[in-house]
Amino acid sequence: MTITYKETKVIEVEKVKALYQDVGWVAYTEDDNIITAIIPNALQVISAWDGDELIGLVRTVGDGVYIMYIQDILVKESHQGKGVGSQLLQKLLESNKHIRQNVLLTEDTEKTIQFYEKNGFMKADGKEAGIAFVKYGG
């Protein structure tokens, strides 16, 4: 298995949709307007490929100067646990060393916490990292 990484926003919508569905992120795929807009409107996209199969992706939003939100990082189930997610994240961080704040919101599971801590992130629990707030809805 040879994985290649590309920084591009030109990815077939059906491949993006298949990746999001594979990991169960159906909120993105229920409305075609959402899935067709998220990649071109991202600040940066780095994708992982096994041949012509899209197997992973990291997507950011932000101003590109001071703050970057890592909106999505996902890897196909069949390729998880093989370092693809860490490679995507490290490539993203390497190309954005100038960004002061790298922020993400994610699920509170042991697997997820271990992944992000392994990659240099800390929980925003009101100590050194501050505290995070979120509001969903319209």
C-alpha positions as CSV (number, residue, x, y, z in Angstrom):
1,M,0.0,0.0,0.0
2,T,1.5,3.3,-1.1
3,I,-0.3,6.4,0.2
4,T,0.1,9.7,-1.5
5,Y,-0.9,13.1,-0.1
6,K,-2.1,16.0,-2.1
7,E,-3.0,19.6,-1.3
8,T,-5.9,20.4,-3.6
9,K,-9.5,21.5,-3.4
10,V,-10.2,19.8,-6.7
11,I,-11.6,16.4,-5.6
12,E,-14.6,14.7,-7.2
13,V,-17.7,15.3,-5.1
14,E,-18.7,11.6,-5.2
15,K,-15.3,10.6,-3.7
16,V,-15.7,13.1,-0.9
17,K,-19.2,11.9,-0.3
18,A,-18.1,8.3,-0.2
19,L,-15.4,9.1,2.4
20,Y,-17.8,11.0,4.7
21,Q,-20.3,8.2,4.4
22,D,-17.7,5.6,5.2
23,V,-16.9,7.2,8.6
24,G,-20.6,7.8,9.3
25,W,-20.6,11.6,9.0
26,V,-24.0,11.7,7.4
27,A,-24.8,15.3,8.4
28,Y,-22.5,16.3,5.6
29,T,-24.0,13.9,3.0
30,E,-27.7,14.4,3.6
31,D,-27.7,17.7,1.6
32,D,-25.9,17.8,-1.7
33,N,-25.4,21.6,-1.3
34,I,-23.3,20.9,1.8
35,I,-21.0,18.2,0.4
36,T,-20.4,20.2,-2.8
37,A,-19.5,23.4,-0.9
38,I,-17.2,22.2,1.9
39,I,-14.1,21.4,-0.1
40,P,-14.0,24.5,-2.4
41,N,-14.9,26.8,0.5
42,A,-12.2,25.4,2.9
43,L,-9.1,27.4,3.8
44,Q,-7.0,24.3,3.1
45,V,-7.5,20.7,2.2
46,I,-5.0,17.9,2.3
47,S,-6.1,14.5,1.0
48,A,-4.7,11.0,1.3
49,W,-5.0,8.6,-1.7
50,D,-4.4,4.9,-2.1
51,G,-4.2,4.8,-5.9
52,D,-7.3,6.7,-7.1
53,E,-9.2,5.9,-3.9
54,L,-9.7,8.9,-1.6
55,I,-9.0,7.4,1.9
56,G,-8.4,10.4,4.0
57,L,-8.8,14.2,4.3
58,V,-8.1,17.1,6.6
59,R,-10.0,20.4,6.0
60,T,-9.5,23.7,7.7
61,V,-11.4,27.0,8.0
62,G,-10.0,30.3,9.3
63,D,-8.2,33.4,8.4
64,G,-4.9,31.8,7.4
65,V,-2.9,34.3,9.5
66,Y,-3.6,33.9,13.2
67,I,-6.2,31.2,13.7
68,M,-7.0,27.9,12.0
69,Y,-9.9,25.6,12.8
70,I,-9.3,22.0,11.9
71,Q,-12.9,21.4,10.8
72,D,-12.6,17.8,9.6
73,I,-10.0,15.0,9.7
74,L,-11.2,11.7,8.6
75,V,-9.8,8.4,7.4
76,K,-11.7,5.5,5.8
77,E,-12.3,2.7,8.3
78,S,-10.2,0.3,6.2
79,H,-7.2,2.5,6.6
80,Q,-7.5,3.7,10.2
81,G,-4.7,2.8,12.6
82,K,-2.0,2.9,9.9
83,G,-0.8,6.5,10.5
84,V,-2.7,8.2,7.7
85,G,-4.6,10.5,10.1
86,S,-1.3,11.5,11.8
87,Q,0.4,12.1,8.5
88,L,-2.5,14.3,7.3
89,L,-2.4,16.3,10.6
90,Q,1.4,16.7,10.7
91,K,1.5,17.8,7.0
92,L,-1.2,20.4,7.8
93,L,0.6,21.7,10.9
94,E,3.9,21.8,9.1
95,S,2.6,23.9,6.3
96,N,1.0,26.3,8.8
97,K,3.7,26.9,11.4
98,H,3.0,30.6,11.3
99,I,-0.6,30.1,12.7
100,R,-0.7,30.9,16.4
101,Q,-3.9,29.1,17.3
102,N,-4.9,25.7,15.9
103,V,-8.3,24.8,17.2
104,L,-10.6,21.8,16.8
105,L,-13.8,20.4,18.3
106,T,-14.2,16.6,18.4
107,E,-15.9,13.8,20.2
108,D,-14.9,12.9,23.7
109,T,-13.7,9.3,23.3
110,E,-10.5,7.8,24.6
111,K,-9.4,6.9,21.0
112,T,-9.9,10.5,19.8
113,I,-8.2,12.0,22.9
114,Q,-5.2,9.7,22.5
115,F,-4.9,10.6,18.8
116,Y,-4.9,14.3,19.3
117,E,-2.6,14.2,22.4
118,K,-0.2,12.0,20.5
119,N,-0.2,14.7,17.8
120,G,0.6,17.5,20.2
121,F,-2.8,18.9,21.1
122,M,-4.2,19.4,24.6
123,K,-7.7,19.6,25.9
124,A,-9.2,23.1,26.3
125,D,-10.3,22.5,29.9
126,G,-9.9,25.9,31.4
127,K,-6.2,25.6,32.2
128,E,-3.3,26.5,29.8
129,A,-5.5,25.9,26.7
130,G,-8.4,28.1,27.8
131,I,-11.9,26.9,27.6
132,A,-14.0,26.1,24.6
133,F,-17.7,27.0,24.0
134,V,-19.9,25.9,21.2
135,K,-23.4,26.8,20.0
136,Y,-25.2,24.8,17.3
137,G,-28.2,25.8,15.4
138,G,-29.5,28.7,13.4
